[in-house]
Amino acid sequence: MRHKPKMGLALGAGASRGFAHIGVLQVLEENGIRPDYIAGSSIGSVIGALYASGVTPKMMEGISYNLNAKLAYDLGFSKRGFIQGKRIEDLIKLLTKNKDFKDLDIPLAVTAVDLITCKRIIINEGKVYKGVRASISIPGVFQPVYKDEQVLVDGGILERVPVNVVRQMGADFVIGVDVAFRGIHRSPENFIEIILQTIEVMQLEIMNYSIPKGDILIYPELKMINPLSFDDLEEVIEAGRRAAWDVMDKLKSTLNLNSKKDDTSL
C-alpha cells in the first residue's frame, strides 16, 4: 500500500505584489503539481480562494489585467480605515461563486488577526468571501471586520506566509510563496505606503522565527514593485513564474524523495 505525501501551498501577504502567486500556480500546473491543501494570508487568501473555487491561473491572469483599482476600492474615510471593502468583498463573492469553505475543490484556510485577543485566527468555515475579506483587512487601510466579539485584521501581521497553518491542515511538506518585503524598500510616496512598509518591517522580524526548516520557499523578485499599484501586473506575474521555475528541480526532487521515503508495502 502506498502513501502519497500530501503537499500544502502557503500563499503569503504582499498587497498587489501577491499577483505573483498567479505565476507560481501556472508553473506548478504546467508541471502537473497540484496542492492538496492551501492556506493564504491577505492577498494570498484571495488567490488561494479563487484557485480552490475552480478559477484557473490563466483565468486569474486575464481577470487581473482587467482590474480597475478605482472600482475595486470604495473610499469610506472612516476613522477605522479609509477603504470600506464592500466592493472587493462583492467581487470575491462573485469569483468564488458564493461558496462555503466545505464546498471548495481544494481544502482552504485563510488567516486573520483578532485585535481583541491578539491572536491569529484560522478561518475555514462559512462563506469563503467573508473569510477572505477579514484576511485582507490591512490596518489603517481597510476597515476591520467585526465578527461576534472579534475585530479581525490582516492575517499577514502575525504570519506573513502561513506555512504552519497549512502543515496543521495535514500537509507532509509545504511550498511557501513569499511576495513581500525581504530587506530593501522603495522610498514611500504616501502615508499608505508608510503603513504597509512599517507592517512589513515587523513581519520580516517575525518571519525569521516562524518558518519551519525543510519547506521549499519561493521568492519572486519584487522589491521595486509598488504594492498599491495594478500597473505592473504583467511583470509581477512573470516574476512569480521565474521564481517557481528556479525551484522546480528542487521541488521535483523533494517530491520523489518524499514519495520513496513514505512508500510502504503490505
C-alpha positions in Angstrom: 0.0 0.0 0.0 1.4 3.4 -1.0 1.1 6.6 0.9 1.4 9.6 -1.3 2.8 12.6 0.6 0.4 15.5 0.9 1.6 18.8 -0.4 0.5 22.1 1.1 0.8 25.5 -0.5 1.1 28.6 1.7 0.4 31.9 -0.2 1.7 35.0 1.6 0.8 38.6 2.1 2.1 41.4 0.0 -0.7 43.6 -1.4 -0.7 43.8 -5.2 2.7 42.0 -5.3 0.6 38.9 -4.4 -0.4 38.6 -8.0 2.9 36.8 -8.4 1.1 33.9 -6.8 -0.7 33.5 -10.2 2.6 32.9 -12.0 3.6 30.4 -9.4 0.4 28.5 -9.8 0.7 28.5 -13.6 4.2 26.9 -13.4 3.0 24.3 -10.8 0.1 23.3 -13.1 2.4 23.1 -16.1 4.5 20.6 -14.2 1.5 18.6 -13.0 1.8 19.7 -9.4 -1.4 20.4 -7.6 -1.6 21.1 -3.9 -3.7 19.0 -1.5 -4.2 22.0 0.9 -3.9 25.7 0.6 -3.5 28.4 3.3 -3.4 32.1 2.5 -2.8 35.4 4.2 -4.1 38.7 2.9 -3.7 38.7 -0.9 -2.6 35.1 -0.6 -6.1 34.3 0.7 -7.6 36.0 -2.4 -5.6 34.0 -4.9 -5.9 30.8 -2.8 -9.7 31.2 -2.6 -10.1 31.7 -6.3 -7.9 28.7 -7.1 -9.7 26.5 -4.6 -13.0 27.6 -6.1 -12.0 26.4 -9.6 -10.7 29.5 -11.2 -7.7 28.6 -13.2 -4.4 30.5 -13.0 -4.8 31.5 -16.7 -8.3 32.9 -15.9 -6.9 34.8 -12.9 -4.3 36.4 -15.1 -7.0 37.6 -17.5 -9.1 38.9 -14.6 -6.1 40.7 -13.1 -5.3 42.6 -16.3 -8.9 44.0 -16.3 -8.9 45.1 -12.7 -9.5 48.8 -12.0 -8.2 49.9 -8.6 -10.6 52.8 -8.5 -13.6 50.5 -9.0 -12.3 47.8 -6.6 -11.7 50.2 -3.7 -14.6 52.1 -2.1 -13.3 55.0 -0.2 -15.1 55.5 3.1 -12.8 57.8 5.1 -13.9 56.2 8.4 -11.7 56.5 11.5 -11.4 52.7 11.3 -9.9 52.7 7.8 -10.4 54.6 4.6 -11.4 51.7 2.4 -14.8 50.2 3.2 -14.0 46.9 1.4 -17.6 46.2 0.3 -16.7 46.3 -3.4 -13.8 43.9 -3.2 -15.9 41.7 -1.0 -18.6 41.6 -3.6 -16.0 40.8 -6.3 -14.6 37.9 -4.3 -18.1 36.6 -3.6 -18.7 36.6 -7.4 -15.4 35.0 -8.3 -15.7 32.3 -5.6 -19.3 31.6 -6.7 -20.5 32.4 -3.2 -19.1 29.0 -2.0 -18.7 27.8 1.6 -15.3 26.5 2.6 -16.7 23.0 2.7 -17.7 23.2 -1.0 -14.2 24.1 -2.3 -12.3 21.9 -4.7 -9.2 22.1 -2.5 -9.3 22.5 1.3 -8.5 26.1 2.2 -7.8 28.1 5.3 -7.3 31.8 5.5 -5.8 33.7 8.4 -6.8 36.9 10.2 -5.7 38.5 13.5 -8.1 39.4 16.2 -7.1 42.7 17.8 -9.0 42.0 20.9 -7.2 38.7 21.9 -4.0 39.5 19.9 -4.2 36.0 18.4 -4.1 34.6 14.9 -7.5 33.3 13.7 -7.8 30.5 11.2 -10.9 30.8 9.1 -12.1 27.6 7.3 -15.8 27.6 7.8 -18.7 29.6 6.4 -18.7 31.8 3.3 -15.3 32.0 1.6 -15.6 35.6 0.6 -16.3 36.7 4.2 -13.2 34.9 5.4 -11.1 36.5 2.7 -12.5 39.9 3.5 -11.2 39.6 7.0 -7.8 38.3 5.9 -7.1 41.3 3.6 -8.0 44.0 6.2 -4.7 45.9 6.3 -4.8 48.0 9.5 -5.4 51.7 8.7 -6.2 51.0 5.1 -9.2 48.6 5.1 -11.8 48.8 7.7 -11.7 45.8 10.1 -14.2 43.0 10.1 -16.3 42.8 13.2 -17.5 39.3 14.0 -19.1 38.4 17.3 -16.6 39.7 19.8 -13.7 39.8 17.4 -12.1 42.7 15.5 -10.4 41.0 12.5 -7.5 42.5 10.5 -4.9 41.3 8.0 -3.7 37.7 8.7 -0.2 38.6 7.5 0.6 40.6 10.6 1.5 37.5 12.7 2.3 35.0 10.0 3.1 36.5 6.6 3.4 33.1 4.8 1.1 30.7 6.6 3.3 27.6 6.4 2.4 26.5 9.9 -1.3 26.7 9.1 -1.2 24.5 6.0 1.0 22.0 7.8 -1.6 21.8 10.6 -4.2 21.0 7.8 -2.3 17.8 7.1 0.4 18.6 4.7 3.6 16.5 4.8 5.6 19.3 3.3 4.9 22.8 2.3 5.7 25.1 -0.5 5.7 28.7 0.8 5.4 31.7 -1.5 6.7 35.0 0.0 5.9 38.0 -2.1 6.6 40.7 0.4 9.4 42.7 1.9 12.8 41.0 2.4 15.1 43.8 3.3 15.0 46.6 0.7 12.1 49.0 0.4 11.5 51.6 -2.3 11.1 55.1 -0.9 7.5 55.5 0.3 5.4 58.0 -1.7 2.4 58.4 0.6 1.1 57.6 4.0 -0.4 54.2 2.9 3.0 53.0 1.7 4.4 54.1 5.1 1.8 52.0 6.9 2.5 49.0 4.6 6.2 49.3 4.9 6.0 49.6 8.7 3.9 46.4 8.9 6.4 44.6 6.6 9.4 45.5 8.8 7.6 43.9 11.7 6.6 40.9 9.6 10.1 40.3 8.5 11.4 40.1 12.0 8.5 37.7 13.0 9.2 35.6 9.9 12.8 35.0 11.0 11.3 32.8 13.8 8.3 31.3 12.2 9.4 29.4 9.0 10.0 25.7 9.8 13.1 24.1 8.2 12.7 21.8 5.3 10.0 23.8 3.5 10.5 24.9 -0.1 10.3 28.7 -0.3 9.6 30.7 -3.5 10.7 34.3 -3.5 9.6 36.3 -6.6 11.9 39.3 -7.2 9.5 42.2 -6.5 11.5 44.6 -4.4 10.8 47.7 -6.5 7.2 47.0 -7.3 4.6 49.4 -5.9 2.4 47.3 -3.6 -0.5 49.6 -4.1 -0.5 49.7 -7.9 -2.1 47.5 -10.6 0.1 49.0 -13.3 2.9 46.3 -13.3 0.8 43.1 -13.0 2.3 41.5 -16.1 5.8 42.0 -14.6 4.6 40.7 -11.2 3.0 37.5 -12.6 6.1 36.9 -14.7 8.3 37.3 -11.6 6.2 34.5 -10.0 6.7 32.3 -12.9 10.5 32.8 -12.9 10.8 32.2 -9.2 8.7 29.0 -9.5 11.0 27.7 -12.3 14.0 28.5 -10.1 12.9 25.9 -7.5 11.3 23.4 -9.9 14.2 20.9 -9.9 14.5 21.0 -6.1 10.7 20.6 -5.8 10.5 17.6 -8.2 13.5 16.0 -6.3 11.7 16.6 -3.0 8.5 15.1 -4.3 10.4 12.0 -5.5 12.4 11.6 -2.3 9.3 12.0 -0.1 7.4 9.5 -2.2 10.2 6.9 -1.8 10.5 7.6 1.9 6.8 7.4 2.6 6.0 4.4 0.3 5.2 1.2 2.2 4.1 -2.2 1.0 1.7 -4.6 2.7 
